[in-house]
Amino acid sequence: MRGIDSLERRIATPGPEWGLALLGCAVLVVAVVLAPHEAREAAAQDWPPFVLVSGLLLVGLVANEDGLFAAGGHALARAAPGGVALYAGTVVLVVSVTTLLNLDTSVTFLTPVLVYAARSRGEGEAPLLYGCLLLSNAGSLLLPGSNLTNLIVLGHLHLSGRDFFTHMALPGLAAAAVTAVVVGAIHHRALRTTIAPSAAPERPVLGAGLVAIGAVTVLVVTLRSPAIPVAAVGVGVVLFRSWRRPSSGTAPDAALRILGLPVLVGLFGLAVALGTLGRTWSGPATLLAHLDLWGTAATAAFFSVLVNNLPAASLLAARQPPHPFALLVGLNVGPNLAVTGSLAWVLWLRAARTAGGSPSVARASMLGLASVPLSIAAAVAVLAAEGLH
């Protein structure tokens, strides 16, 4: 599809990203000069998530070229008997891709597919378009690699992917389910059509992309530190595909564009700087020590909107947080409130516009205002019922 094919070229168009990169580098240098020991500790905690998401994005790039995402979207559109069934299938698809391949992969590659799926049935794109963003954030609590914030906070917990899933499966599913219900209820009129979809796309290639997805899933679930192995799989599958198909969309230059290195560099610098601040200043740790589960989640949501959830995670988890799971609920679901909340917003906006969609930041934020308090409440209530913190 033309929109998806051009996404790699649009995703890293020079602009504010370079300003963010310069800002991140500047504050990183300041942190290293003023507090070198604390800066090293912050960097050691923060680098694995960024390496992991890079590997997952590269795997997603190959899977996209193999037509796996497009085939999934079109199969969903053809199989769903009505708009409600299409939306329910979309919820499952988005949460599954988010869980296995990270929320940034989900919004980057699924947003165009879902826009086309809605149009192929003659339906309004709003439920699928906004659902992709909000469910990617809210549904990123199931595995460590689903969201970079999980790995930053996990630096203190040392849990395997299986252990993390055991703790967060029910709270994460509760947050995703409430988000899905709210978005679906608000846009219920757009889910009533039953127009037949257009012809299916070309059959997907069941090869390197599918094998890579299986490999990274096993690595994330079984290893406590999967960042380097997952990145190795991502780099390896891109190089393999580039070698087999030199003119493919997974050439090294396309891979660099899809990574959006200026944004990753800028966010890493901010995360390390705020992590250094959290180690040299006891304010954040003292604040969290006086909060219960509910207050921790609300505070995390506020800071995620204030400074982006990745730097917020580094700041609030610079020291062992008393309620790490509640902290993650706020850091992962809270970004649905505003475009400043997470990198996923930027990727979603660009992907939607590339596909010819009409994303509205204001409407997405209004949906976030309606869904976030309920989603956080549901997830925290489950944590409290399970006796988790």
Secondary structure as UniProt FT lines:
FT   HELIX           2..5
FT   HELIX           7..10
FT   TURN            11..12
FT   HELIX           16..34
FT   HELIX           36..65
FT   TURN            66..67
FT   HELIX           68..79
FT   HELIX           83..101
FT   HELIX           103..120
FT   TURN            121..122
FT   HELIX           126..138
FT   HELIX           144..146
FT   HELIX           148..154
FT   TURN            155..157
FT   HELIX           161..186
FT   HELIX           188..191
FT   HELIX           208..222
FT   HELIX           227..244
FT   TURN            246..247
FT   TURN            249..250
FT   HELIX           252..259
FT   HELIX           261..280
FT   HELIX           283..289
FT   HELIX           293..307
FT   HELIX           309..316
FT   HELIX           324..333
FT   HELIX           334..337
FT   TURN            339..340
FT   HELIX           343..354
FT   TURN            355..356
FT   HELIX           361..386
//
